Amino acid sequence: MGSSGFVGSSLQYVLIQTARKLQLLQHRTLPASPGTAENGSANSNDGIKNRAMDSTNLKIAYRSLESQLSADSPSAPLIIHHGSITRFNWARLEKDPPEVIYHAARIPGRGRFSRLVAGLRGMRANTRLLSWMSHQKRAPLLVFISGSLVYGDRGTDVVFEDSQLYPISFQRQYILAERAVLSAQTKAVLPVMIIRPPWIYGPGSWFEQFYHRHIIQTGTIPAFGNGDQLMSFIHVDDLAGYIIHATEYLAGSGHSDPANNTTIHPFSHSGIPHREFVRILSEIYQKPIKWYSESWLQQKYGKTVREALTFSMKLGTRHHRIHEAYEFAWPCLKTGFTQVVEELQK
Ligand SMILES: NC(=O)c1ccc[n+]([C@@H]2O[C@H](COP(=O)([O-])OP(=O)(O)OC[C@H]3O[C@@H](n4cnc5c(N)ncnc54)[C@H](OP(=O)(O)O)[C@@H]3O)[C@@H](O)[C@H]2O)c1
């Protein structure tokens, strides 16, 4: 779910290579197509487990599966359903029940009121999904992609998976959509895993919107607040790889038992001061840094964006084994951002 989105499209590419069968829920936008590829096999996943996918292999796999695409046949390896999470008839999955449902679909809202409505619609939609799951003989594992803004501005604190939630910024309203999932997780009635990534960087989303465009327009690197705020990162391809890795790792330890419900913090870098981040960007773009105060941010974008761009948190994890067993495709922040900038400049 959400396979056309920023996170979902990366996840979809990894799943196309690793899953035996894949069903996508297409809402408005077509699931992101990786474009053209010459040849290859859908099962060419040797050596790619537990790390992010190489994009060429993904294109090849997608092409191969695309030719077998079917909306009706339960035996097809790739099935595309159409609809909204608010109305989709989940019983349609009973023909070919999934083992895992990856949920990266977020109903968007532009302003505060619209996000409140979106959050409430998300809450109803997710309650309906969980209700369907509760009637299955063997409920699939629900992997729900949330974010770390739900922890709020935490200064220099290390935030672990069991830390208290104090949602700020966009999450003040979007967390409503997560309530039902959180409740199912806490009550341990259904198998639920919540993923809370930090700043996800890739060619799109916040990096393109608030940094790349500004840099191209002004020739300067924007830096916000006093620069002391701590940031944690993961490349969008690594996030996808990490989610599958964590799911497989926990499945091996009986995660489908709701008693083992958990939350996962995926990150490659944690606690990087904002001033260090903009210094890296300055080296990549070869442009000077220009500082903007919080009041400038608030005036230009409003409180919600100001909070998102200046909050401070060092993400930590209690799942050391999962973290250590994952081989990051982008273990160096400067190399990772250089790749993203090159993608954006194509
Ligand atoms: N982007 C980040 O840096 C970041 C950081 C941390 C956490 N996250 C979390 O990751 C999750 C996904 O975020 P994203 O950035 O990937 O969002 P996104 O790019 O806006 O993608 C949202 C996806 O949800 C789908 N969707 C929207 N309404 C739907 C509906 N009613 N029914 C079915 N699908 C629907 C969209 O499809 P259509 O376009 O077809 O409507 C799209 O595929 C969110 O929970 C977010 O909080 C993101």
Ligand as a Chemical Component Dictionary entry (heavy atoms), coordinates in Angstrom:
data_LIG
# 
_chem_comp.id                   LIG 
_chem_comp.type                 NON-POLYMER 
_chem_comp.pdbx_formal_charge   0 
_chem_comp.three_letter_code    LIG 
# 
loop_
_chem_comp_atom.comp_id 
_chem_comp_atom.atom_id 
_chem_comp_atom.alt_atom_id 
_chem_comp_atom.type_symbol 
_chem_comp_atom.charge 
_chem_comp_atom.model_Cartn_x 
_chem_comp_atom.model_Cartn_y 
_chem_comp_atom.model_Cartn_z 
_chem_comp_atom.pdbx_ordinal 
LIG N1  N1  N 0  9.188  11.301 3.308  1  
LIG C1  C1  C 0  9.915  11.234 4.401  2  
LIG O1  O1  O 0  11.041 11.783 4.489  3  
LIG C2  C2  C 0  9.422  10.447 5.587  4  
LIG C3  C3  C 0  10.207 10.449 6.756  5  
LIG C4  C4  C 0  9.801  9.661  7.841  6  
LIG C5  C5  C 0  8.628  8.934  7.754  7  
LIG N2  N2  N 1  7.862  8.965  6.612  8  
LIG C6  C6  C 0  6.617  8.188  6.629  9  
LIG O2  O2  O 0  6.528  7.297  5.532  10 
LIG C7  C7  C 0  5.142  7.116  5.182  11 
LIG C8  C8  C 0  5.008  7.306  3.674  12 
LIG O3  O3  O 0  5.446  8.622  3.372  13 
LIG P1  P1  P 0  5.866  9.057  1.897  14 
LIG O4  O4  O 0  6.811  10.204 2.051  15 
LIG O5  O5  O -1 6.258  7.872  1.091  16 
LIG O6  O6  O 0  4.464  9.645  1.370  17 
LIG P2  P2  P 0  4.000  9.930  -0.148 18 
LIG O7  O7  O 0  5.176  10.033 -1.057 19 
LIG O8  O8  O 0  3.072  11.074 -0.047 20 
LIG O9  O9  O 0  3.186  8.621  -0.548 21 
LIG C9  C9  C 0  1.931  8.341  -0.006 22 
LIG C10 C10 C 0  1.357  7.126  -0.695 23 
LIG O10 O10 O 0  0.072  6.872  -0.122 24 
LIG C11 C11 C 0  -0.851 6.668  -1.190 25 
LIG N3  N3  N 0  -2.201 7.029  -0.766 26 
LIG C12 C12 C 0  -2.672 8.264  -0.423 27 
LIG N4  N4  N 0  -3.966 8.192  -0.132 28 
LIG C13 C13 C 0  -4.338 6.901  -0.309 29 
LIG C14 C14 C 0  -5.565 6.206  -0.192 30 
LIG N5  N5  N 0  -6.694 6.830  0.205  31 
LIG N6  N6  N 0  -5.598 4.879  -0.483 32 
LIG C15 C15 C 0  -4.466 4.233  -0.869 33 
LIG N7  N7  N 0  -3.276 4.837  -1.009 34 
LIG C16 C16 C 0  -3.214 6.158  -0.731 35 
LIG C17 C17 C 0  -0.355 7.571  -2.318 36 
LIG O11 O11 O 0  -0.908 7.147  -3.563 37 
LIG P3  P3  P 0  -1.559 8.223  -4.580 38 
LIG O12 O12 O 0  -0.439 9.194  -4.888 39 
LIG O13 O13 O 0  -1.973 7.409  -5.735 40 
LIG O14 O14 O 0  -2.688 8.884  -3.840 41 
LIG C18 C18 C 0  1.146  7.310  -2.208 42 
LIG O15 O15 O 0  1.473  6.124  -2.876 43 
LIG C19 C19 C 0  4.341  8.153  5.985  44 
LIG O16 O16 O 0  3.728  7.516  7.075  45 
LIG C20 C20 C 0  5.407  9.114  6.493  46 
LIG O17 O17 O 0  5.085  9.671  7.748  47 
LIG C21 C21 C 0  8.246  9.696  5.529  48 
# 
loop_
_chem_comp_bond.comp_id 
_chem_comp_bond.atom_id_1 
_chem_comp_bond.atom_id_2 
_chem_comp_bond.value_order 
_chem_comp_bond.pdbx_ordinal 
LIG N1  C1  SING 1  
LIG C1  O1  DOUB 2  
LIG C1  C2  SING 3  
LIG C2  C3  SING 4  
LIG C2  C21 DOUB 5  
LIG C3  C4  DOUB 6  
LIG C4  C5  SING 7  
LIG C5  N2  DOUB 8  
LIG N2  C6  SING 9  
LIG N2  C21 SING 10 
LIG C6  O2  SING 11 
LIG C6  C20 SING 12 
LIG O2  C7  SING 13 
LIG C7  C8  SING 14 
LIG C7  C19 SING 15 
LIG C8  O3  SING 16 
LIG O3  P1  SING 17 
LIG P1  O4  DOUB 18 
LIG P1  O5  SING 19 
LIG P1  O6  SING 20 
LIG O6  P2  SING 21 
LIG P2  O7  DOUB 22 
LIG P2  O8  SING 23 
LIG P2  O9  SING 24 
LIG O9  C9  SING 25 
LIG C9  C10 SING 26 
LIG C10 O10 SING 27 
LIG C10 C18 SING 28 
LIG O10 C11 SING 29 
LIG C11 N3  SING 30 
LIG C11 C17 SING 31 
LIG N3  C12 SING 32 
LIG N3  C16 SING 33 
LIG C12 N4  DOUB 34 
LIG N4  C13 SING 35 
LIG C13 C14 SING 36 
LIG C13 C16 DOUB 37 
LIG C14 N5  SING 38 
LIG C14 N6  DOUB 39 
LIG N6  C15 SING 40 
LIG C15 N7  DOUB 41 
LIG N7  C16 SING 42 
LIG C17 O11 SING 43 
LIG C17 C18 SING 44 
LIG O11 P3  SING 45 
LIG P3  O12 DOUB 46 
LIG P3  O13 SING 47 
LIG P3  O14 SING 48 
LIG C18 O15 SING 49 
LIG C19 O16 SING 50 
LIG C19 C20 SING 51 
LIG C20 O17 SING 52 
# 
